[in-house]
Amino acid sequence: MKTDNRIVVKVGTKVITSKERALDKERIKDIVRQIAHVQRRGTNCVLVTSGAIGAGMWLLDIKRRPQNKIAELQAIASIGQCHLMQLYSELFKERGFLVGQILLTQEDFNDRKRYLNIKHTIDSLFAHNVIPIINENDTVAIDEIKCGDNDRLSGLVADLCGAAKLVLLTDVDGLLDEKGNVISRVSSITANILKLAGKSACDLGTGGMATKIESARNVIQAGIACVIANGRMKDVLIRIMDGEVVGTAFETKKMKFVARKRWIAFSPKPKGVVRVDEGAKIAMEKRDKSLLASGIVGVEGDFVSGNVISIFGSDGREFARGIAGYSSGEISKIKGLNTGRFKETIGYKGPDEVIHKDDLVIL
């Protein structure tokens, strides 16, 4: 459920590091000041912060981000995360607030129980007027140390905790048009908007505008407002919360899904793919039907019952996601068959539906 007095603020690495690659204490101090100000006015803030790898590189006097050296990146993140949290803790304490650290990986969002546990933890921290500080757990994540992790992570957290707004603070003034002017408002994320976002990365952070637009696209579909703005602009967060036009604001969409279906649609990374014929696609899209084995023409990936998987149509595009009722191996055997032949094919008679409509989301 969306809560009007909750926001998620994501701070990028380049916002909080100096030209010398050290953490910019004065900049972090100012961000802390603004969050404390917003918190005192009655809006609970979650801070999603990058910077652990950047801080670790500075402490170890490493000039360039190691490439294809996962263990080294994990060690650097481990060192930097301690330094980063110590600084946040000290600065928030000066403002009268305690902080609680939460380190997450994609697996925490893939598992529904772990997902709900994160939500309950954040709720409890808010109850104690404590500010949750969240980062990707780079010390254990492997696939997750890549472009755009915290942009996506902040969007997942915004939906999880029922935030009304996601603020992505970066080192540019917002999304720029072809002439380099800030687009102040985006009503719909079109192909042209995606083209303007392009792709970018730096040797400290890993995100770019494209990952921020993707995060914005997900949260606005969940009814959450989103703003991308320059984290070095004076009082940027306070001005945004006061309703001033700052950076690029994305208009929210009417919320389509209940919380559980939003989790299916946006939180887990699909473990595999099933491809269906046009009849099955029409039945799911137009007639609110479950996915039956008879409409499946192909299976990809290795997944088990209970995993979230993608559903592709005959045009090769993903149009739905859902929770599989059978494993990939079982679906490979029963695809194209009527339910009456399940027992003779896989040795038992399970549910009639490969994906029940209650576990299915049309994207």
C-alpha positions as CSV (number, residue, x, y, z in Angstrom):
1,M,0.0,0.0,0.0
2,K,1.4,3.4,-1.0
3,T,2.1,5.6,2.0
4,D,2.1,9.4,1.4
5,N,4.6,10.1,4.2
6,R,7.4,7.8,2.8
7,I,10.0,8.5,0.2
8,V,13.1,6.8,-1.0
9,V,16.2,8.9,-1.8
10,K,18.9,7.3,-3.9
11,V,22.3,8.9,-4.0
12,G,24.8,8.1,-6.7
13,T,28.5,7.6,-6.2
14,K,29.5,10.7,-8.2
15,V,27.3,12.8,-6.0
16,I,29.2,11.9,-2.8
17,T,32.8,11.6,-4.0
18,S,35.3,14.3,-4.7
19,K,37.6,14.7,-7.7
20,E,40.2,12.9,-5.7
21,R,37.8,9.9,-5.5
22,A,37.5,10.3,-1.7
23,L,34.1,10.5,-0.1
24,D,33.1,14.2,-0.1
25,K,32.2,14.6,3.6
26,E,30.8,18.1,3.1
27,R,28.5,16.9,0.4
28,I,27.3,13.9,2.4
29,K,26.8,16.2,5.4
30,D,24.5,18.4,3.3
31,I,22.5,15.4,2.1
32,V,22.2,14.2,5.7
33,R,21.0,17.7,6.7
34,Q,18.3,17.7,4.0
35,I,17.1,14.2,4.8
36,A,17.0,15.1,8.5
37,H,14.9,18.2,7.7
38,V,12.4,16.2,5.6
39,Q,12.2,13.5,8.4
40,R,11.4,16.2,11.0
41,R,8.6,17.4,8.9
42,G,6.9,14.1,9.1
43,T,8.1,12.2,6.0
44,N,10.0,9.0,6.6
45,C,13.0,8.7,4.4
46,V,14.9,5.6,3.2
47,L,18.3,6.3,1.9
48,V,19.7,4.1,-0.8
49,T,23.4,5.0,-1.2
50,S,26.1,4.0,-3.6
51,G,29.7,4.8,-2.8
52,A,31.1,1.7,-1.1
53,I,33.4,0.7,-3.9
54,G,34.5,4.3,-4.5
55,A,35.3,4.7,-0.8
56,G,37.2,1.5,-0.7
57,M,39.2,2.4,-3.8
58,W,40.2,5.7,-2.2
59,L,41.2,4.0,1.1
60,L,43.3,1.5,-0.7
61,D,44.7,4.1,-3.1
62,I,43.4,2.3,-6.2
63,K,43.2,4.6,-9.2
64,R,41.0,2.6,-11.5
65,R,38.1,0.3,-10.9
66,P,39.3,-3.3,-11.3
67,Q,37.8,-5.1,-14.3
68,N,36.7,-8.7,-14.2
69,K,38.1,-9.2,-10.7
70,I,35.0,-10.0,-8.7
71,A,36.9,-11.0,-5.5
72,E,38.9,-7.8,-5.5
73,L,35.7,-5.7,-6.0
74,Q,34.1,-7.5,-3.1
75,A,37.0,-6.8,-0.9
76,I,37.1,-3.2,-1.9
77,A,33.3,-2.9,-1.2
78,S,33.7,-4.5,2.2
79,I,36.3,-1.9,3.3
80,G,34.4,1.0,1.7
81,Q,31.0,0.0,3.2
82,C,32.4,0.3,6.8
83,H,33.8,3.7,6.1
84,L,30.7,4.9,4.4
85,M,28.3,3.7,7.1
86,Q,30.5,5.2,9.9
87,L,30.4,8.5,8.2
88,Y,26.6,8.4,7.7
89,S,26.1,7.2,11.3
90,E,28.1,10.0,12.8
91,L,26.5,12.7,10.6
92,F,22.9,11.6,11.3
93,K,23.7,11.3,15.0
94,E,24.7,14.9,15.0
95,R,21.2,15.7,13.6
96,G,19.5,13.6,16.3
97,F,18.8,10.4,14.3
98,L,20.0,6.8,14.4
99,V,20.5,4.8,11.3
100,G,20.0,1.1,10.4
101,Q,22.0,-0.6,7.7
102,I,20.3,-3.1,5.3
103,L,22.5,-4.8,2.7
104,L,20.5,-6.5,0.0
105,T,21.0,-8.7,-3.1
106,Q,18.6,-9.6,-5.9
107,E,17.9,-13.0,-4.1
108,D,16.3,-11.0,-1.3
109,F,13.7,-9.8,-3.8
110,N,13.3,-13.1,-5.6
111,D,12.1,-14.9,-2.4
112,R,8.7,-13.6,-1.3
113,K,9.3,-14.4,2.4
114,R,12.6,-12.5,2.4
115,Y,11.0,-9.7,0.5
116,L,8.3,-9.3,3.2
117,N,10.9,-9.6,6.0
118,I,12.7,-6.6,4.5
119,K,9.4,-4.6,4.4
120,H,8.7,-5.5,8.1
121,T,12.2,-4.4,9.1
122,I,11.9,-1.1,7.4
123,D,8.5,-0.6,9.0
124,S,10.0,-1.3,12.4
125,L,12.9,1.1,11.8
126,F,10.4,3.8,10.9
127,A,8.4,3.1,14.1
128,H,11.6,3.9,16.1
129,N,12.2,7.1,14.0
130,V,15.4,5.4,12.6
131,I,16.5,6.1,9.0
132,P,17.2,2.9,7.0
133,I,20.3,3.1,4.9
134,I,20.3,0.5,2.1
135,N,23.0,-0.6,-0.3
136,E,23.7,-3.5,-2.6
137,N,25.5,-6.2,-0.7
138,D,28.5,-6.1,-3.1
139,T,30.7,-8.2,-0.7
140,V,28.6,-11.4,-1.5
141,A,26.9,-10.5,-4.8
142,I,28.5,-11.6,-8.0
143,D,26.1,-11.0,-10.9
144,E,24.8,-7.9,-9.1
145,I,28.1,-5.9,-9.4
146,K,27.2,-4.4,-12.7
147,C,25.6,-1.3,-14.3
148,G,22.7,0.2,-12.6
149,D,22.3,-1.9,-9.4
150,N,21.3,0.8,-7.0
151,D,19.0,2.5,-9.5
152,R,17.0,-0.7,-9.8
153,L,17.4,-1.4,-6.1
154,S,16.0,1.9,-5.1
155,G,12.9,1.3,-7.3
156,L,12.4,-2.1,-5.7
157,V,12.7,-0.6,-2.3
158,A,10.3,2.2,-3.1
159,D,7.6,-0.3,-4.1
160,L,8.4,-2.6,-1.2
161,C,8.0,0.0,1.5
162,G,5.0,1.8,-0.1
163,A,6.8,5.0,-0.8
164,A,4.9,7.9,-2.4
165,K,8.0,9.2,-4.2
166,L,11.4,8.0,-5.5
167,V,14.1,10.7,-5.8
168,L,17.2,9.7,-7.8
169,L,20.0,12.1,-7.1
170,T,22.8,12.1,-9.7
171,D,25.5,14.3,-11.1
172,V,23.4,15.8,-13.9
173,D,20.4,18.2,-13.8
174,G,18.0,15.6,-15.1
175,L,17.1,14.0,-18.4
176,L,18.3,16.2,-21.3
177,D,16.8,16.6,-24.7
178,E,18.7,16.7,-28.0
179,K,19.8,20.3,-27.3
180,G,21.0,19.6,-23.8
181,N,18.0,21.2,-22.1
182,V,16.4,19.5,-19.1
183,I,13.1,17.9,-19.7
184,S,11.1,19.0,-16.7
185,R,8.2,16.5,-17.0
186,V,7.8,13.2,-18.7
187,S,4.2,11.9,-19.1
188,S,5.1,8.6,-20.8
189,I,8.4,6.7,-21.2
190,T,8.5,6.3,-25.0
191,A,11.2,5.0,-27.3
192,N,12.4,8.5,-27.8
193,I,12.8,9.0,-24.0
194,L,14.8,5.7,-23.9
195,K,17.0,6.9,-26.8
196,L,17.7,10.2,-25.0
197,A,18.8,8.2,-21.9
198,G,21.5,6.4,-23.9
199,K,24.1,4.4,-22.0
200,S,26.8,5.7,-19.6
201,A,29.1,4.5,-16.9
202,C,32.1,5.7,-14.9
203,D,35.0,4.0,-13.2
204,L,33.5,4.7,-9.7
205,G,29.8,4.1,-10.1
206,T,28.2,1.8,-12.5
207,G,24.8,3.4,-13.3
208,G,23.8,5.8,-16.1
209,M,20.7,7.6,-17.2
210,A,19.3,4.5,-18.9
211,T,19.1,2.6,-15.6
212,K,17.4,5.5,-13.9
213,I,14.8,5.7,-16.7
214,E,14.2,2.0,-16.3
215,S,13.7,2.4,-12.6
216,A,11.4,5.3,-13.2
217,R,9.3,3.3,-15.6
218,N,8.8,0.5,-13.0
219,V,7.9,2.7,-10.1
220,I,5.4,5.0,-12.0
221,Q,3.5,1.8,-13.0
222,A,3.2,1.1,-9.3
223,G,1.7,4.6,-8.7
224,I,5.0,6.0,-7.3
225,A,6.2,9.5,-8.4
226,C,9.8,9.7,-9.5
227,V,12.2,12.6,-9.9
228,I,15.7,12.6,-11.3
229,A,17.8,15.6,-10.2
230,N,21.3,16.9,-9.5
231,G,22.4,15.9,-6.0
232,R,24.8,18.8,-5.8
233,M,22.1,21.4,-6.4
234,K,21.4,23.6,-3.3
235,D,18.6,22.2,-1.1
236,V,17.6,19.9,-4.0
237,L,15.6,17.4,-1.8
238,I,13.9,20.0,0.2
239,R,12.8,21.9,-2.9
240,I,11.5,18.7,-4.5
241,M,9.5,17.9,-1.4
242,D,8.2,21.5,-1.4
243,G,6.7,20.8,-4.8
244,E,9.2,23.0,-6.8
245,V,9.9,21.9,-10.4
246,V,13.5,20.5,-10.1
247,G,15.1,18.1,-12.5
248,T,12.9,15.7,-14.4
249,A,9.6,14.5,-12.9
250,F,7.8,11.4,-14.2
251,E,4.1,11.3,-14.0
252,T,2.6,8.3,-12.2
253,K,0.3,5.8,-13.8
254,K,-2.9,4.5,-12.3
255,M,-1.8,1.5,-10.2
256,K,-2.7,-1.7,-12.1
257,F,-1.7,-4.4,-9.6
258,V,-2.1,-5.3,-6.0
259,A,1.2,-5.6,-4.0
260,R,1.7,-9.3,-4.7
261,K,1.3,-8.9,-8.4
262,R,3.6,-5.9,-8.4
263,W,6.2,-8.2,-6.8
264,I,5.7,-10.8,-9.5
265,A,6.0,-8.1,-12.2
266,F,9.0,-6.1,-11.0
267,S,10.9,-7.5,-8.1
268,P,12.3,-11.0,-9.0
269,K,14.5,-11.6,-12.0
270,P,12.7,-14.2,-14.1
271,K,14.4,-17.6,-13.9
272,G,13.3,-18.8,-17.3
273,V,11.0,-18.3,-20.3
274,V,8.0,-20.1,-21.7
275,R,6.9,-19.3,-25.3
276,V,3.2,-19.6,-26.1
277,D,1.0,-19.6,-29.2
278,E,-1.3,-16.8,-30.2
279,G,-4.4,-18.5,-28.8
280,A,-2.8,-18.8,-25.3
281,K,-1.7,-15.1,-25.5
282,I,-5.2,-13.9,-26.4
283,A,-6.7,-16.0,-23.6
284,M,-4.4,-14.5,-21.0
285,E,-4.4,-10.9,-22.3
286,K,-8.1,-10.5,-23.3
287,R,-10.0,-13.1,-21.3
288,D,-8.1,-13.2,-18.0
289,K,-7.3,-16.9,-18.3
290,S,-4.6,-19.0,-16.8
291,L,-1.7,-20.4,-18.8
292,L,-2.3,-24.0,-19.8
293,A,0.3,-26.5,-21.1
294,S,-1.6,-26.9,-24.4
295,G,-0.7,-23.3,-25.4
296,I,3.0,-23.6,-24.7
297,V,5.4,-24.1,-27.6
298,G,8.8,-23.7,-26.0
299,V,10.7,-23.6,-22.7
300,E,14.0,-21.9,-21.9
301,G,16.2,-21.9,-18.8
302,D,16.4,-24.0,-15.7
303,F,13.7,-23.3,-13.1
304,V,11.6,-25.0,-10.5
305,S,8.0,-24.8,-9.4
306,G,7.5,-21.5,-7.5
307,N,10.0,-19.5,-9.6
308,V,8.9,-16.4,-11.4
309,I,9.2,-16.8,-15.2
310,S,8.7,-14.7,-18.3
311,I,6.1,-15.4,-21.0
312,F,6.8,-14.6,-24.6
313,G,4.4,-14.5,-27.5
314,S,4.9,-15.7,-31.0
315,D,6.2,-12.2,-31.9
316,G,9.2,-12.8,-29.7
317,R,8.2,-10.2,-27.0
318,E,7.7,-10.7,-23.3
319,F,4.1,-9.8,-22.5
320,A,3.6,-11.4,-19.1
321,R,5.2,-12.9,-16.0
322,G,4.0,-15.4,-13.5
323,I,4.8,-18.0,-10.9
324,A,5.5,-21.4,-12.5
325,G,3.4,-24.4,-11.2
326,Y,5.9,-26.9,-12.7
327,S,9.6,-27.1,-13.3
328,S,11.2,-26.4,-16.6
329,G,11.9,-30.0,-17.1
330,E,8.3,-30.9,-16.5
331,I,7.0,-28.2,-18.8
332,S,9.3,-29.4,-21.5
333,K,7.5,-32.7,-21.3
334,I,3.9,-31.5,-21.0
335,K,4.0,-28.5,-23.4
336,G,1.3,-28.8,-26.0
337,L,-0.6,-31.5,-24.1
338,N,-4.0,-31.5,-22.5
339,T,-4.1,-31.8,-18.7
340,G,-5.5,-35.4,-18.9
341,R,-2.1,-36.6,-20.2
342,F,0.0,-35.1,-17.4
343,K,0.1,-38.2,-15.2
344,E,1.3,-40.6,-17.9
345,T,3.9,-38.0,-19.1
346,I,5.5,-36.8,-15.8
347,G,4.2,-39.5,-13.4
348,Y,1.8,-37.4,-11.4
349,K,-1.3,-35.2,-11.8
350,G,-0.5,-31.7,-10.6
351,P,-2.5,-28.5,-11.1
352,D,-4.3,-28.0,-14.5
353,E,-2.6,-24.6,-14.9
354,V,1.1,-24.2,-15.6
355,I,0.6,-20.6,-14.3
356,H,-2.7,-19.9,-12.5
357,K,-4.3,-16.5,-13.3
358,D,-3.9,-15.4,-9.7
359,D,-0.1,-15.8,-10.1
360,L,-0.1,-14.1,-13.6
361,V,0.7,-10.5,-14.5
362,I,0.1,-9.0,-17.9
363,L,2.9,-6.4,-18.4
